[in-house]
Amino acid sequence: NSCHSCHSCHSSIAASCAISRGRNAMQFLSHVFLANVALWDRNTIGHSPVSAQPMPDKASKPMRSSPSQLQQIWDTQTLASFSVSQLDAFSALYWGDCPYLSRAIRCGRHRRGEMGTVSFSRLQRLVSAYLDEEAALAQRQAVSMMRHVWTNYEERAFGKDELRPVSGIGRNNWGGIGQTLVDALDTLWLMDFKEEFDRAALWVEQSLSFSKDLNVNLFETSIRHLGGLLSAFALSRRSGLLDVAKDLGDRLIKAFPPPRTARSRDTSKGLGAEFKKLLHHVGLPTEALDSVLGNGKNSEVVISLPSSDINLGSGETKNLAGFISLAEAYVPIEWKYLAALTTNCSYSAAQDRVLHAINRSLNLEENGLGMIMLKQDGKAFPSAQNRLSLGSRGDSFYEYLLKDLIFSADVAEDKLTKKLWSSFRAKLPGLFAEGHQVDRTPGSSWPHRSPKEVPRGRGGALGGWHEFWKDAPSPWLFLKEITPHHTVPKMDHLVCFL
């Protein structure tokens, strides 16, 4: 067929015609991708064999379909992890063709079996070779991207906290502590940018100083700077990096209270008192409120959790939000590794005290899940916004439980981490919610807000709101959030760690 009648061609021929008319490469790739998606039967992969459907033109090849042989190579869960483009590549291999952008596989030069397909043993070899080639291509792309980014950072903003991508100007928006450089040290090493790593590490050893009047967030500085320095030392064994990490650790450790630090407070007035009156008004017993919020003047509070922010120079601590986030209170890996390298057990002991305080206040051994906003004594912060959530302000706590379990639980005398992780796993299914659309007659419009027939906790991922009914295909599964008085039908994007 000529290029003047591409609309009647097979999709791949149409794409070639588009190129011949001068369209750019991106348009070509988009055309090919959409054509392949149209041919791919997504509903059948991993479930049952699909017979090939002939094209209208008898001389053309059968339409591609999902080869059931893939089920003999991978289980259903693995198949579900592949992208549409990967599945289309497998289909192309099954029909004896080469996937797009593939150069290493000579898949089109071998004899095909029945229906023009390759044998099962050859399909196994081809899909394995394709995935290896794709992984190598992705690796080369990642290295190329890192080289581009780091070269520009080193030329334009070396030692600065960040490089502004449009203007190309360096900026110290973290207080001038080499945010980008320190956070990238381990990546430079792992990507074999050894010369670049040496120059960056030398800058850290000679120029980076934390002796300054600078307020920093304890959590962010622990995971980015302390973690970055320790991982760089673990890979390179440059002692200067450990010295800088120890200096930073000695400054940040002041945010953690020593054992049994107590202070008195007045709970008879202020926001806490008003909130207590409100809860009592709706029927909560006074005894329960007193146990959480205190019962009047001079109520003793045991300070168990670290402050959210600390001044690196003076050691002064603050809680800028007025509460402690569950996700930011417990950071065991960085601190326990620092303790192991320096033999200073006070670093790890502070983390153990935090975990015990949270467990004691929230009874995590039994409940498995904890409120995301906490007071400094570890109890739930009185706020209508407080909730059980695996998303923002809660996510990292559960991530670190697993990391700590892998890192130290098998050798630690204290088995609390293992108990809490088991309890979390047992309670996790309770957060799952399944949503279903309400049946409507054809042609009727889906209401902007989920209808009343959808009970609370089974609404849309945006809290029960949809721009269009097709945006909420049914059924769907998500992780809900729970406040003290109702279920929130919303799944936070940070739940991706699960």
C-alpha positions, 0 to 999 in steps of 0.5 A, a space after each residue: 500500500 502507498 503512503 497516501 492510504 496509510 489508514 488502511 494499512 496494518 498499524 506498523 506499516 502506517 507508522 513507517 509511512 508516518 516516518 516517510 512523511 517527515 514526522 519526528 521520532 517521538 511521534 513515530 514511537 507514540 504511534 507504534 506504542 498506541 498501535 501495539 496497545 490496540 493489538 494487545 489483549 490485556 485481559 487474558 494475560 496470565 489467565 487462559 490461552 487466547 486463539 489468534 484472530 486472523 486479520 482481514 487481509 489473509 496474506 497478513 500475519 495473525 493478530 498478536 495475542 497473549 501467549 499462554 506459554 508465559 504462564 509456564 515461565 512466570 507465575 501470575 504475580 510476576 506477569 502482573 508486574 510487567 509493563 504493557 510494552 514488555 508484554 507486547 515484546 513477549 508477544 512479538 517474540 512468540 510470533 517469531 518477530 523482533 520487539 521494537 528497539 531490540 538489536 541483540 535478539 535474532 528472533 526473526 531468523 529462525 524457523 517457526 512452529 505451528 501457526 507461525 510461532 516459536 517453540 516453547 524452549 526457544 520462547 524461554 530463551 528469547 524472553 530471558 535474552 530480551 529482559 537482559 537486553 532491556 535491563 542493560 539498556 536501562 542501566 546505560 540510560 541511567 548512567 548517562 542521565 547521572 553523568 549529565 546531571 552530575 557534570 552540570 552540578 560539578 561545573 555550576 554548583 559544586 558544594 551547593 545544596 542544589 542546582 536550579 535546572 533552568 537557570 543553572 545557578 547553585 543555591 544553598 536552600 538547606 543552609 549550605 550543608 552540601 545537600 545534593 553532594 552528600 546525598 549523591 555520594 553512594 550513587 556516584 560510587 555505585 555507578 563507578 564514577 570513582 573520580 567524581 566520588 573522590 572529588 566530592 568526598 574530598 570536599 566533604 572532608 575539607 570543606 563541609 562544616 556543621 558548626 553553624 547557627 542553622 536549624 535543621 529537621 532531625 529526620 531529613 538530616 538523619 536520612 540524607 546527611 547522616 545516612 549519606 555519609 555513612 553509606 559513602 564510608 561503608 562503600 569507600 572506607 574513607 575515614 574522613 567521611 566517618 569523622 564528619 558523620 560522627 561530628 554530625 551525629 554528636 550534634 543531632 543526638 541532642 534532639 533525643 531526650 535522655 532517659 526519663 526526662 520529665 516536665 510539668 504542664 498545665 492542661 486546664 487551659 489552652 487548645 488541649 483543654 478546649 479539645 478535651 471539653 469537645 471530646 467530653 461533650 460528645 460522650 468520651 469518658 473523663 477517665 479516658 480523656 485524663 489518661 491521654 490529655 492529663 487532668 489539670 495543672 502540674 501534670 507530669 509529662 515524660 519526654 520520650 520522643 525526639 524534637 522535630 528540629 534542632 540547631 546544629 550550633 547551639 543544640 536548641 530544639 524545637 517542635 515547629 509543628 507542635 507535634 511529632 510525626 510517627 514517621 519521623 520519630 524512629 530512624 534506627 538504621 542510620 543511628 545503629 550503624 553509627 553506633 556499630 562503627 564508633 562503639 558508642 551505644 548511646 546512638 542506638 540506645 536513643 532509638 530503642 527508647 523511642 520505639 519502647 515509648 511509642 509501643 508503651 503509649 500506643 500499645 503497638 504490640 496489640 494494635 499493630 498500627 499507631 496514630 501519625 501525630 504524637 505528643 512528645 510523651 508518645 501519646 496521640 496528639 489531640 487533633 481532628 486531623 490525627 489518624 491511622 495511616 500508612 501514608 504521609 507522617 506514618 509511612 517511614 515508621 513501618 518501613 524502618 520496622 522492616 529495615 531494623 528487623 533485617 538489620 539487627 533483630 536476629 542478634 538483638 537481645 530486645 525482640 520488640 522490633 520483631 514483635 511489632 512487625 508481626 503485629 503490623 502484618 497481622 493488622 494490615 488487612 484491616 486497612 484494605 477497602 474495596 470499592 464498587 460502582 453503583 449500577 446505572 442504566 446506560 446513558 445516565 451520568 455518573 454523579 460528581 460525588 460518589 452516591 449515597 449507596 457507596 458506604 463510608 470507607 468505600 468511596 473513591 481514591 480522592 475521598 469519594 470524588 470523581 471527575 468522571 465515572 470512567 475514572 473509577 473502574 470497579 471493583 478496586 482495592 485501596 488502603 483507607 485511613 482511619 480517624 477517631 470518628 470515621 473512615 477516610 476513603 483515601 489512599 496516600 501516594 506515599 503508601 507506594 512502599 508497600 
